[in-house]
């Protein structure tokens, strides 16, 4: 016995088709992209609230700039990271694959690099400490992560390994055997649990960089856990017979996060 995939249409709605220069186009809004929009709007609302309570340290215009460049970092870094980390051979065979973001395929670790570059830019232009910017952003990131995992579920991608647990699910793209709904595990851990952890952790003043460190540790541990039941990418498989690319990329996050939490620097004012 297994649960059946709910067969959600990945396209929310479409307009057209239109004929342009002999080619047919049908603009559409997909759930996958909509989930990124949900994460962006939620982050904007929460960061504006934090700015309003920051006693002048932040204002809403600065938050808007931070989110704009952060969103670019997520999209560009996430897509480039996915192509480089997970599908580099396909990119070499067809460079246009890089732009097929509508088919899915985003890397968290690539998106993280993109966001780090965006935060470096904001820190420089707004004359702030880098980790002061990172500590501002980190608590709202799980909302976008959780929304993105729901998008993965609707896209029928990134499912788990074959299993016989009572809540196993048969995914149309995953073959006839029941699998772990690992996208929902990641929604629960990377989204709900990580948001709750950071909310609790930020209720007290922390040293600069500690909140960023807790985010790295929390995400890294949750990702390593879920990867034990998530189906590895077929073009990569397992490294050394037991470890996945997601786990390899997450270990340095945990180690650096622990360093940020336990290093000795002055606490925030």
Order of alpha helices (4+ residues) and beta strands (2+ residues): beta-beta-beta-beta-beta-alpha-alpha-alpha-alpha-alpha-beta-alpha-alpha-alpha-alpha
